[in-house]
Amino acid sequence: MSAAAAPPFRRVLVANRGEIACRILRTLRRLGVESVAVFSDADRAALHVRLADNAVRLGGQTPAESYLRLAAVVDAARSAGADAVHPGYGFLSESEDFARAVEDAGLVFIGPTPAQMEAFGSKHRARQLAVEAGVPLLPGTGVLRDADHAAAEAAAIGYPVLLKASAGGGGIGMARCDGPAELPAAFERVQRLARANFGSGEVFLERFLAAPRHVEVQIAGDGRGNVLVLGDRDCSVQRRNQKVIEEAPAPDLPPRLRAALAESARALAAKVAYRNVGTVEFLVDPARAEHYFLEVNTRLQVEHGVTELCTGVDLVAWMLRIAAGDTAFFAEGDPMLRGHAIEARLYAEDPARGFLPSAGLLTEVRYPEGGGGRGRVRVDGWVETGTEVSALYDPLLAKLLVHGADRAAAVAALREAVGETRLGGIETNREWVAVALDHPDFREVRHHTGTFAALPFRPPTVEVTAAPGAVTVQEWPGRLGLWSVGVPPSGPMDDLSFRLGNRVVGNPAGAAGLECEVHGPTLVFHRRALLCVAGAAMRVLVDGVEIAPWTPVEVAPGSTVACGPVRGPGARAYLLLRGGIDVPAHLGSRATFTLGGFGGHAGRPLRPGDVLRLGEDVDAAIDPGALPPEARPEIGRSWELAVLDGPHGAPDFLTREGIEELYDAAWEVHYHSARTGVRLVGPAPRWARTDGGEAGLHPSNLHDNAYGIGAVDLTGDMPVILGPDGPSLGGFVCPLTVAAAERWKLGQLSAGDKVRFRSIAAAEADALARRSDALVARRGPAARASGTSGTNGAANGA
């Protein structure tokens, strides 16, 4: 369609969601056609809703309550003033009842006729049409009456056989049977699945082809018997009968076989005077160079983009033109194919758990820019950072498509693009795709539909199966440079234990790890790992065997690490993993700030079902090794904190006696303490003034005043030591500030502990910081952390 051509329709409703809805909406905009989106309540803020010129709410959360409500979708089209409906793929896209309802409403259905959809929607009827069109078939049957009928037919065909739902699709409703003993149970199971998923219990048999390739042909028909063939695609890389990687043209097909595939597809489509675009799918026996009809998809395919890249055709635009009656371009003949295109589907699923759907908040979405200069990368997707992925819908998040001069160039560019893609917060198949692309059978085109059914792949992940306490991902030194605008640094509250534990496993001191407050998590490791437990005492079992703290412990794939409560003395324990934890950086840090709801894993404490990724943040200069007992921080119940005087002291705010009493008192840690601040119980302050003047009635009141981490903040008459998640601004007097090298102790103060303050000068505070940094850097038998809970706190960390 030329740029000067009139739009084929005035307004089109897109009866779908996700990636395909966004794809169609963008084409409508390019063609100057007004668009209407429909959405469920779960998709109220989805990208396709924002891309559309108009949007109509269908209500409900699930597909059955929204996108599958045939009458509601047709009513939405009429109420929005649409003159045509594009079904996309999935949902109602292959429902002849929907197509008929659209046409009965006086609207144009952008797809095949209802009769064609009905004919090809039933696999056994499609097989009969294929026979009439002279298209090769695997030996098979019509609809089976019962299990006895199936057994007789299977014996005649010869085992192994494949039981298939006649109305099936997407790999649902299929079962392989290698012998007669398996057939009765398989027949009942497939029939049950067929009724539940497709509303029909019709089942048929087909000879099972052990190592086929899955090849399909893209066609377009004008509805009068003219059919164009737009080349073929290979879709043999599958998991659980679902396509993952597709490429066009199908590689290494003999010219005779490629021509036969094209003519079979053309003949079958012409047999019914097919209208609009569709796909004829085949199984190919590479050893015999033979092909067998599989099915017809009477809609746009997920993998249509690779055909577009090789032909230069916008298939969505073609669909609109054909539906509008503009078929003059059919006289130009089949489009020429140029180069090679390949696509990878990125799913929200967890390969470590049998590809179960993965739902949650996407905390990072980053796609490659230009494919690293190799080939051309196209991204068809619907998610962005901040998208909440629901388990209610298809798990497809995006497709990465690359076009190259030849297959080798296209595969290399796609592999690079997959490596540059980041999808953080939930699990995806991205790394599984990378392994498949590197597989020698795929590289040398020896693969078939079963090659990747059991791909040897262990994702670098750790699954959280229990998290009864507050367990967060933290990173040192945290989120710096934003304190002036109210964003605290967060990070580990006891950074000394955190940094030393990282050195034990050979990480840089600040690599992201887990902070455990009250209770540690239970974790299942999917890859070999090296673990260290640091900080307060916490019982940790690896496959039922207790491990020692401050020691690197190897964890095998499949192992369970079960953490108990933090037993004390001390309040927080740390789990450090070699390589760190790979979560997206937010505002410059991976540290979790739970009050702000960002950083770490989804901006919150861990929950059962979360999956953490192991990183590669190791320090090549450090060999893992246990920390000697004399180098470990001493954690007790009585503490001395080195503090700097001020900024608000005597005589303006407190009396001199009041300041002295701050230092003389043995303060008790209040049970209501947290990362925002540690509350202390003790004598009431002796104020040098009766009120706060214009700032308030209480003498502790000030006009808003900048706080520092570790400031002893007199909130009324109760001191609170501000923690790493505390406020940066407030209205209270701060007579003392804990030295940076002593702040680690705040993370280990627990209810009932006793605290005394010791006044030091700035020079001593600097010396303490240098000594703590040296302690972490040295990590050896000579490194000592003496007196960390008593009066000699010089070795305490920053």
DAFENHU-V247404 format. One record per residue. RES is the residue in one letter. PSI is psi in whole degrees, 0 to 359 (none if undefined). OMEGA is omega in radians with two decimals (NA if undefined). D_FIRST is the distance of its C-alpha to the first C-alpha in Angstrom with 1 decimal. Layout:
RES,PSI,OMEGA,D_FIRST / RES,PSI,OMEGA,D_FIRST
This chain:
M,124,-3.12,0.0 / S,161,-3.11,3.8 / A,334,-3.08,6.6 / A,351,-3.08,8.2 / A,150,3.13,6.4 / A,147,3.08,8.9 / P,140,-3.10,9.2 / P,331,3.11,9.6 / F,163,3.10,13.1 / R,314,-3.09,15.7 / R,130,-3.09,17.5 / V,132,3.02,17.3 / L,134,3.10,20.4 / V,112,-3.02,20.4 / A,55,-3.07,23.5 / N,186,-3.11,24.3 / R,183,2.97,25.7 / G,209,-3.03,25.9 / E,317,-3.06,23.5 / I,324,3.10,20.9 / A,317,3.11,21.0 / C,319,3.13,20.5 / R,314,-3.11,17.6 / I,319,-3.12,15.7 / L,322,3.12,16.9 / R,322,3.09,15.5 / T,319,3.11,11.9 / L,318,3.13,12.6 / R,318,-3.14,14.0 / R,327,-3.12,11.2 / L,358,-3.13,8.9 / G,25,3.14,12.0 / V,129,3.07,13.3 / E,147,-3.07,17.1 / S,151,3.07,18.5 / V,128,3.07,21.8 / A,154,2.96,23.7 / V,152,-3.09,26.9 / F,150,3.00,29.7 / S,171,3.09,33.2 / D,327,3.13,36.2 / A,337,-3.09,36.0 / D,19,-3.06,32.5 / R,323,-3.10,33.2 / A,16,-3.06,32.6 / A,158,-3.08,29.8 / L,321,-3.08,26.8 / H,331,3.10,24.3 / V,320,-3.13,26.4 / R,332,-3.14,26.2 / L,335,-3.04,22.4 / A,153,3.05,21.8 / D,326,3.12,22.1 / N,155,3.12,24.6 / A,141,-3.11,26.7 / V,127,3.13,29.1 / R,129,3.05,32.1 / L,340,-3.12,32.9 / G,174,3.09,36.3 / G,171,3.14,38.2 / Q,316,-3.03,38.1 / T,164,3.06,37.4 / P,320,-3.12,34.4 / A,331,-3.14,36.6 / E,356,-3.02,37.3 / S,272,-2.96,33.7 / Y,340,3.13,30.5 / L,3,3.10,32.1 / R,92,-3.03,33.4 / L,308,-3.08,31.3 / A,323,-3.12,32.6 / A,322,3.13,32.3 / V,318,3.11,28.6 / V,319,3.09,27.9 / D,322,3.11,30.2 / A,320,3.12,28.4 / A,317,-3.12,25.1 / R,316,-3.09,27.0 / S,332,-3.14,29.0 / A,357,3.12,26.0 / G,26,3.11,24.4 / A,151,3.04,21.3 / D,359,3.09,19.6 / A,160,-3.13,18.2 / V,128,3.03,19.5 / H,124,-3.06,18.1 / P,348,-3.08,21.1 / G,220,3.00,20.2 / Y,157,-3.02,23.0 / G,182,3.14,26.7 / F,242,-3.03,28.6 / L,12,-2.98,27.4 / S,335,3.12,24.3 / E,26,3.11,26.2 / S,113,3.09,28.4 / E,330,3.09,28.3 / D,320,3.11,30.5 / F,313,3.13,27.9 / A,320,-3.13,25.1 / R,320,3.13,27.6 / A,322,3.09,28.7 / V,313,-3.13,25.3 / E,323,3.10,24.8 / D,334,3.12,28.4 / A,4,3.13,27.7 / G,16,-3.14,25.2 / L,164,3.11,22.2 / V,128,3.05,19.2 / F,121,-3.07,19.6 / I,83,-3.10,16.5 / G,193,3.14,18.0 / P,175,3.09,20.3 / T,155,3.08,22.9 / P,322,-3.14,26.2 / A,321,3.11,28.1 / Q,321,3.11,26.0 / M,321,3.12,26.4 / E,318,-3.11,30.1 / A,315,-3.10,30.6 / F,348,3.12,29.1 / G,337,3.08,30.5 / S,118,-3.02,34.0 / K,324,-3.12,34.6 / H,328,3.06,37.4 / R,325,3.08,35.4 / A,323,3.10,32.5 / R,320,3.13,35.1 / Q,319,3.07,36.3 / L,322,3.12,32.9 / A,319,3.09,32.7 / V,314,-3.12,36.1 / E,331,3.14,35.0 / A,0,3.13,32.0 / G,25,-3.14,34.3 / V,132,-3.09,32.9 / P,144,3.11,35.7 / L,149,2.88,37.3 / L,147,3.07,39.9 / P,133,-3.09,43.1 / G,192,-3.04,43.0 / T,174,2.90,44.0 / G,198,3.14,43.0 / V,133,-3.10,43.8 / L,139,-3.12,47.2 / R,315,-3.07,49.9 / D,185,-3.10,51.8 / A,325,3.11,53.0 / D,318,3.08,55.5 / H,319,3.12,52.8 / A,319,-3.11,50.7 / A,318,3.14,53.8 / A,317,-3.13,54.4 / E,321,3.14,50.9 / A,320,3.11,50.8 / A,324,3.14,54.0 / A,322,-3.14,52.6 / I,319,-3.07,49.4 / G,134,-3.13,51.3 / Y,154,0.00,51.0 / P,153,3.11,49.1 / V,165,3.13,46.7 / L,120,3.01,43.9 / L,132,-3.07,44.2 / K,140,3.01,40.8 / A,131,-3.10,39.8 / S,325,-3.12,37.9 / A,16,-2.99,35.6 / G,176,3.12,35.4 / G,161,3.09,32.8 / G,24,3.12,32.6 / G,3,-3.14,35.9 / I,138,3.08,37.9 / G,47,3.08,40.4 / M,144,3.10,41.3 / A,130,3.08,44.8 / R,138,3.08,46.2 / C,122,-3.12,49.6 / D,351,3.12,51.7 / G,168,-3.06,54.6 / P,335,-3.11,55.9 / A,333,-3.09,57.6 / E,345,-2.93,54.2 / L,313,-3.07,52.7 / P,312,-3.12,54.3 / A,321,3.14,53.4 / A,321,3.13,49.9 / F,315,-3.13,49.3 / E,319,-3.11,50.5 / R,314,-3.12,48.4 / V,320,3.13,45.1 / Q,319,3.11,45.8 / R,315,3.11,46.5 / L,321,-3.14,43.4 / A,316,3.13,41.3 / R,318,-3.07,42.8 / A,323,-3.02,42.5 / N,333,-3.02,38.9 / F,358,3.10,37.3 / G,9,3.13,39.8 / S,134,3.14,40.7 / G,15,-3.12,43.6 / E,131,-3.07,42.5 / V,144,3.04,43.1 / F,171,-3.10,43.0 / L,152,3.09,44.1 / E,144,3.06,42.5 / R,138,3.14,44.2 / F,125,3.09,43.7 / L,120,-2.92,42.2 / A,316,-3.04,43.9 / A,63,-3.10,41.6 / P,160,2.87,38.1 / R,150,3.12,34.8 / H,110,-3.10,31.9 / V,137,-3.13,28.9 / E,157,-3.10,25.8 / V,128,3.09,22.9 / Q,126,3.13,19.3 / I,162,2.99,18.1 / A,132,-3.14,15.4 / G,148,-3.12,16.6 / D,2,3.13,15.5 / G,0,3.14,18.9 / R,15,3.09,20.4 / G,353,3.08,21.6 / N,131,-3.06,18.8 / V,131,3.03,18.3 / L,142,3.07,16.3 / V,125,-3.10,18.3 / L,38,3.08,16.8 / G,183,-3.08,20.2 / D,168,3.14,23.1 / R,146,3.04,24.4 / D,128,-3.11,28.1 / C,40,-3.00,29.2 / S,342,3.11,32.9 / V,106,-3.03,33.9 / Q,157,2.93,35.0 / R,131,-3.10,37.7 / R,43,3.10,39.1 / N,17,3.07,36.5 / Q,135,-3.12,33.6 / K,145,3.12,31.0 / V,315,3.13,31.3 / I,130,3.13,29.8 / E,148,-3.14,26.9 / E,153,3.13,25.6 / A,138,-0.15,23.3 / P,164,3.09,24.2 / A,127,-3.04,27.5 / P,152,2.99,30.2 / D,40,3.00,33.0 / L,131,3.04,32.0 / P,142,-3.11,33.6 / P,321,-3.14,31.2 / R,319,-3.14,32.7 / L,319,3.12,32.2 / R,318,3.13,28.6 / A,322,-3.14,28.0 / A,321,3.09,30.0 / L,314,-3.13,28.1 / A,315,-3.09,24.8 / E,326,3.08,26.4 / S,315,3.13,28.2 / A,318,-3.13,25.0 / R,317,-3.11,23.3 / A,319,-3.11,26.5 / L,318,3.13,27.0 / A,320,3.14,23.5 / A,331,-3.12,23.9 / K,326,-3.11,27.4 / V,13,-3.07,26.2 / A,55,-3.03,23.0 / Y,140,3.12,21.1 / R,134,3.11,18.1 / N,195,-3.03,15.4 / V,158,3.11,16.0 / G,176,-3.12,19.5 / T,130,3.06,22.0 / V,122,-3.03,25.0 / E,144,-3.10,27.8 / F,155,2.86,30.8 / L,136,-3.12,34.0 / V,129,3.03,34.8 / D,102,-3.04,38.4 / P,330,-3.12,38.3 / A,323,-3.10,41.9 / R,355,-3.09,41.3 / A,45,3.13,37.7 / E,154,3.13,37.1 / H,152,-3.10,34.5 / Y,135,-3.14,34.9 / F,138,3.12,32.6 / L,300,-3.13,32.6 / E,171,3.03,30.1 / V,130,3.02,26.7 / N,115,-3.03,24.8 / T,52,-3.09,22.8 / R,178,2.98,20.6 / L,137,3.12,18.7 / Q,154,3.07,21.3 / V,323,-3.04,22.6 / E,18,-3.09,22.1 / H,336,-3.05,18.4 / G,327,-3.13,17.9 / V,326,3.05,19.8 / T,319,3.13,17.5 / E,319,-3.11,14.5 / L,328,-3.13,16.7 / C,335,-3.08,17.6 / T,341,-3.04,14.3 / G,11,-3.12,11.9 / V,136,2.96,9.8 / D,104,-3.04,9.4 / L,329,3.08,11.2 / V,317,3.10,11.4 / A,321,3.08,7.7 / W,319,3.13,8.2 / M,317,3.13,11.4 / L,318,-3.11,10.2 / R,313,-3.12,8.0 / I,317,-3.14,11.1 / A,330,3.13,13.5 / A,359,3.12,12.3 / G,7,3.14,12.8 / D,95,-3.11,9.5 / T,15,-3.11,10.6 / A,331,-3.09,10.5 / F,347,3.10,8.9 / F,335,3.14,12.2 / A,343,-3.12,13.9 / E,347,3.11,12.8 / G,183,-3.11,15.2 / D,136,3.09,15.8 / P,150,3.05,14.1 / M,144,3.08,16.8 / L,139,3.14,18.5 / R,130,3.06,19.8 / G,205,-3.08,22.8 / H,139,3.12,23.9 / A,148,3.14,22.9 / I,148,-3.06,25.3 / E,142,3.00,25.4 / A,130,3.06,28.5 / R,130,3.10,28.8 / L,116,-3.07,31.1 / Y,149,2.96,33.2 / A,88,-3.09,35.8 / E,159,-3.06,38.6 / D,104,3.14,41.9 / P,333,-3.12,42.4 / A,343,-3.12,46.1 / R,43,3.07,46.4 / G,28,3.12,44.6 / F,31,3.04,41.1 / L,145,3.12,42.1 / P,146,3.13,39.6 / S,124,-3.10,40.3 / A,159,3.08,40.0 / G,193,-3.06,40.9 / L,127,3.03,39.9 / L,109,-3.09,37.6 / T,350,3.05,39.7 / E,128,3.01,37.5 / V,116,-3.13,33.8 / R,123,3.14,32.9 / Y,160,3.13,30.0 / P,151,3.07,30.0 / E,106,3.09,28.6 / G,12,3.08,26.8 / G,28,3.11,28.7 / G,23,3.11,31.8 / G,5,-3.13,30.2 / R,107,-3.13,29.7 / G,190,-3.11,26.1 / R,123,-3.09,23.3 / V,130,3.03,23.9 / R,136,3.13,21.4 / V,118,3.00,23.1 / D,107,-3.09,21.8 / G,175,-3.12,24.7 / W,358,-3.07,26.1 / V,158,3.10,29.6 / E,168,3.10,31.2 / T,127,-3.10,34.8 / G,354,3.09,36.7 / T,134,3.05,34.6 / E,113,-3.11,37.0 / V,123,-3.09,36.0 / S,149,3.05,37.3 / A,1,-3.08,38.7 / L,340,-3.00,37.4 / Y,175,3.10,33.9 / D,139,-3.04,32.2 / P,4,-3.13,33.3 / L,122,3.14,30.0 / L,317,-3.05,29.7 / A,165,3.03,27.0 / K,134,3.02,25.4 / L,124,-3.11,25.8 / L,138,-3.10,23.3 / V,140,3.06,23.9 / H,133,3.12,22.4 / G,173,-3.13,25.0 / A,327,3.10,25.8 / D,179,-3.06,27.9 / R,317,-3.12,29.3 / A,317,-3.13,32.3 / A,319,-3.12,30.3 / A,317,3.14,27.9 / V,317,3.13,30.9 / A,319,-3.14,32.8 / A,322,3.12,30.1 / L,319,3.12,29.7 / R,320,3.12,33.5 / E,319,-3.13,33.6 / A,321,3.10,30.9 / V,320,3.13,32.9 / G,332,-3.13,36.0 / E,351,-3.11,34.6 / T,139,3.08,33.4 / R,127,3.04,35.9 / L,97,-3.02,36.0 / G,151,3.07,39.4 / G,327,3.07,41.4 / I,169,3.12,40.6 / E,144,3.08,40.6 / T,174,3.13,37.5 / N,15,-3.02,37.0 / R,313,-3.10,35.9 / E,328,3.04,39.1 / W,317,3.11,39.0 / V,317,-3.14,35.6 / A,318,3.12,37.1 / V,319,3.12,40.0 / A,319,3.14,37.9 / L,331,3.14,35.8 / D,354,-3.06,39.2 / H,132,-3.11,40.6 / P,327,3.12,41.7 / D,325,3.09,40.6 / F,315,-3.12,37.1 / R,323,-3.06,37.2 / E,13,3.09,38.6 / V,47,3.00,36.4 / R,4,-3.02,39.5 / H,162,3.07,38.3 / H,186,-3.01,37.7 / T,342,-3.14,37.1 / G,358,-3.05,40.7 / T,320,-3.00,41.1 / F,16,3.11,40.4 / A,328,3.13,42.1 / A,54,3.14,45.1 / L,126,3.12,43.8 / P,95,-3.03,46.8 / F,123,3.04,45.6 / R,108,-3.12,47.7 / P,149,3.14,45.7 / P,64,-3.01,47.7 / T,160,3.08,48.2 / V,126,-3.10,51.1 / E,132,3.11,50.9 / V,116,3.12,52.9 / T,343,3.06,54.7 / A,143,3.10,57.1 / A,72,-3.07,57.5 / P,340,3.12,60.4 / G,188,3.07,60.9 / A,99,-3.12,58.9 / V,121,-3.10,57.2 / T,154,3.00,54.7 / V,128,3.11,53.0 / Q,158,-3.14,54.6 / E,141,3.13,54.4 / W,141,0.13,56.9 / P,6,3.12,57.2 / G,201,-3.00,54.6 / R,91,-3.03,52.3 / L,157,3.03,53.9 / G,1,-3.09,53.4 / L,7,-3.11,52.2 / W,327,-3.09,55.7 / S,340,3.11,55.7 / V,17,2.99,52.7 / G,8,3.11,54.2 / V,114,-3.08,52.6 / P,166,-3.12,55.5 / P,333,-3.00,55.6 / S,220,-3.07,56.1 / G,176,-3.10,56.7 / P,135,-3.14,59.7 / M,325,2.97,62.6 / D,86,-3.05,65.0 / D,340,3.12,63.3 / L,309,3.11,66.4 / S,321,-3.12,66.2 / F,311,-3.09,62.5 / R,319,3.11,62.6 / L,320,3.10,65.5 / G,323,3.08,63.9 / N,321,3.14,60.8 / R,329,3.13,63.1 / V,322,-3.12,64.8 / V,6,3.06,61.5 / G,24,3.09,60.6 / N,161,2.84,58.0 / P,153,-3.02,57.8 / A,331,-3.04,59.8 / G,5,-3.09,56.9 / A,144,-3.06,54.6 / A,134,3.10,53.3 / G,190,-3.08,55.6 / L,131,2.99,56.8 / E,127,-3.08,59.3 / C,117,3.10,61.2 / E,129,-3.13,63.1 / V,307,-3.03,65.5 / H,144,3.10,64.1 / G,172,-3.10,61.9 / P,172,2.89,59.0 / T,128,-3.01,58.9 / L,142,3.00,56.3 / V,126,-3.07,55.1 / F,129,3.10,54.1 / H,353,3.10,51.4 / R,154,3.11,52.2 / R,140,-3.08,55.5 / A,165,3.07,56.5 / L,128,-2.95,59.4 / L,146,3.00,60.7 / C,139,3.04,63.3 / V,126,-3.09,64.9 / A,171,3.09,66.2 / G,217,-3.11,67.7 / A,160,-3.12,69.8 / A,132,3.10,71.1 / M,125,-3.13,68.7 / R,126,-3.12,69.4 / V,128,3.13,66.5 / L,132,3.00,66.5 / V,110,-3.06,64.4 / D,42,3.06,64.4 / G,356,-3.12,67.6 / V,126,-3.11,69.4 / E,139,-3.13,70.2 / I,159,-3.12,69.2 / A,147,3.06,71.0 / P,164,3.04,69.5 / W,27,-3.08,68.8 / T,134,3.09,68.2 / P,129,-3.10,65.1 / V,128,3.13,64.6 / E,135,-3.14,62.2 / V,124,-3.09,60.1 / A,156,3.05,58.8 / P,136,-3.11,55.5 / G,354,-3.11,56.0 / S,153,3.07,58.9 / T,129,3.06,59.5 / V,113,-3.09,60.9 / A,119,-3.13,62.7 / C,140,3.11,63.9 / G,196,3.10,66.6 / P,156,3.01,67.6 / V,115,-2.93,68.4 / R,340,-3.11,72.2 / G,169,0.02,73.4 / P,158,-3.05,75.0 / G,164,-3.03,71.8 / A,341,-3.03,68.8 / R,136,3.01,65.8 / A,161,-3.08,65.1 / Y,138,3.01,62.2 / L,118,3.13,60.3 / L,133,-3.10,59.0 / L,137,3.13,56.9 / R,129,-3.07,56.5 / G,345,-3.12,53.2 / G,185,3.12,53.0 / I,128,-3.05,50.5 / D,95,3.01,46.9 / V,157,-3.12,45.4 / P,142,3.01,43.0 / A,136,3.10,44.7 / H,122,-3.05,44.4 / L,40,3.01,45.6 / G,4,-3.11,46.9 / S,154,3.05,48.9 / R,359,-3.09,48.8 / A,141,3.12,51.8 / T,130,2.98,51.5 / F,95,-2.99,52.2 / T,324,3.14,52.6 / L,327,3.10,53.3 / G,344,3.13,50.1 / G,32,3.11,48.1 / F,167,-3.09,46.6 / G,171,3.12,47.4 / G,218,3.11,48.7 / H,103,3.10,47.2 / A,21,3.05,45.1 / G,27,-3.05,47.6 / R,170,2.99,50.4 / P,158,-3.11,53.2 / L,151,3.08,52.4 / R,156,3.02,52.1 / P,136,-3.10,52.5 / G,343,3.08,49.3 / D,152,3.10,48.2 / V,126,3.11,47.3 / L,146,-3.14,48.3 / R,135,3.07,47.0 / L,134,-3.11,49.5 / G,192,-3.14,48.8 / E,29,-3.05,49.8 / D,79,-3.14,51.8 / V,158,3.11,55.0 / D,107,-3.06,57.5 / A,341,-3.10,58.2 / A,355,-3.05,61.6 / I,125,3.00,62.9 / D,137,3.08,64.1 / P,146,3.12,64.2 / G,151,-3.11,67.7 / A,147,3.08,69.9 / L,123,-3.13,71.0 / P,147,-3.11,74.8 / P,323,-3.09,76.6 / E,347,3.14,78.1 / A,358,-3.07,74.6 / R,143,3.09,73.2 / P,139,3.09,73.2 / E,122,-3.10,76.1 / I,118,-3.11,75.0 / G,205,-3.14,77.9 / R,349,3.09,78.8 / S,130,-2.99,80.4 / W,148,2.96,78.4 / E,128,-3.14,79.0 / L,122,3.05,76.2 / A,127,-3.06,76.6 / V,155,3.01,75.5 / L,142,3.13,75.3 / D,143,3.02,77.0 / G,181,0.26,74.9 / P,349,-3.08,73.0 / H,101,-3.09,75.0 / G,211,3.11,78.7 / A,153,0.02,82.2 / P,3,-3.03,83.6 / D,326,-3.01,80.8 / F,314,3.09,79.3 / L,156,3.03,81.7 / T,163,3.10,85.4 / R,322,3.09,86.7 / E,324,3.12,88.2 / G,320,3.09,84.9 / I,317,3.14,83.2 / E,322,-3.13,86.0 / E,328,3.04,85.6 / L,320,-3.12,81.9 / Y,329,-3.07,83.1 / D,331,-3.00,86.2 / A,148,2.97,84.6 / A,99,-3.06,83.4 / W,144,3.12,80.1 / E,136,-3.13,78.8 / V,126,3.14,75.1 / H,148,-3.13,73.9 / Y,335,-3.10,72.1 / H,68,3.10,69.3 / S,154,-3.06,67.9 / A,188,3.13,64.3 / R,338,3.09,61.9 / T,330,-3.14,61.8 / G,154,3.12,65.6 / V,118,3.14,69.0 / R,143,-3.13,71.5 / L,141,3.12,75.1 / V,130,-3.12,78.2 / G,201,-3.08,81.4 / P,150,3.08,83.6 / A,141,3.13,82.4 / P,149,3.05,81.6 / R,105,-3.03,84.3 / W,145,3.07,82.6 / A,1,-3.13,83.9 / R,160,-3.05,82.5 / T,338,-3.14,82.6 / D,182,-3.14,78.9 / G,13,3.14,75.6 / G,225,-3.12,76.1 / E,342,-3.11,73.0 / A,342,3.14,71.0 / G,174,-3.04,72.7 / L,329,-3.07,75.9 / H,142,-3.12,76.3 / P,346,3.09,77.6 / S,347,-3.04,74.7 / N,140,3.04,72.2 / L,159,2.86,70.4 / H,156,-3.05,67.7 / D,131,-2.98,64.5 / N,137,3.12,65.4 / A,129,3.11,63.4 / Y,159,2.99,64.3 / G,150,3.06,64.4 / I,132,-3.10,63.9 / G,359,3.10,67.5 / A,137,3.05,68.8 / V,105,-2.95,71.7 / D,118,3.14,70.5 / L,94,3.14,73.2 / T,94,-2.94,71.4 / G,235,-3.13,74.3 / D,7,-3.12,77.2 / M,123,3.05,75.2 / P,140,3.02,74.0 / V,124,3.08,70.5 / I,116,-3.04,69.4 / L,130,-3.12,65.7 / G,186,-3.03,63.6 / P,347,3.07,60.3 / D,15,-3.07,58.2 / G,177,-3.12,60.4 / P,151,3.13,59.7 / S,352,-3.05,59.6 / L,141,3.11,61.1 / G,185,-3.05,63.8 / G,42,-3.12,67.0 / F,155,3.14,69.8 / V,137,3.10,72.5 / C,95,-3.06,72.1 / P,339,-3.08,75.5 / L,157,3.07,74.6 / T,125,-3.13,71.6 / V,134,3.12,71.6 / A,144,-3.08,71.2 / A,322,-3.10,67.9 / A,349,-3.13,69.8 / E,355,-3.02,71.3 / R,339,3.11,68.2 / W,329,-3.10,67.6 / K,332,3.14,70.6 / L,326,-3.14,68.9 / G,344,-3.11,66.6 / Q,2,3.08,69.7 / L,125,3.14,71.7 / S,164,-3.04,72.2 / A,131,3.12,74.1 / G,346,3.10,77.8 / D,153,3.09,77.6 / K,137,-3.07,80.0 / V,134,2.98,78.7 / R,150,3.10,80.7 / F,142,3.06,79.4 / R,124,-3.09,80.8 / S,132,3.07,80.4 / I,164,3.09,79.3 / A,167,-3.10,78.5 / A,323,-3.12,75.1 / A,320,3.11,76.4 / E,324,3.10,77.3 / A,318,3.10,73.9 / D,320,3.14,72.3 / A,320,3.09,74.6 / L,318,-3.14,73.8 / A,318,3.14,70.0 / R,321,-3.13,70.7 / R,321,3.13,72.9 / S,321,3.10,70.4 / D,321,3.11,67.6 / A,323,3.11,70.1 / L,313,-3.14,70.9 / V,319,-3.08,67.3 / A,324,-3.04,66.8 / R,314,-3.14,70.0 / R,68,3.11,69.8 / G,180,-3.11,72.8 / P,332,-3.11,76.4 / A,345,-3.13,77.6 / A,126,-3.06,75.1 / R,147,3.08,76.8 / A,62,-3.02,75.9 / S,144,2.99,79.5 / G,29,-3.04,80.4 / T,341,3.08,76.9 / S,4,3.14,78.4 / G,217,-3.03,81.6 / T,343,-3.10,82.8 / N,80,-3.06,81.5 / G,24,-3.00,77.8 / A,335,-3.04,77.2 / A,6,-3.07,74.9 / N,147,-3.01,72.5 / G,165,3.14,68.8 / A,none,NA,66.5
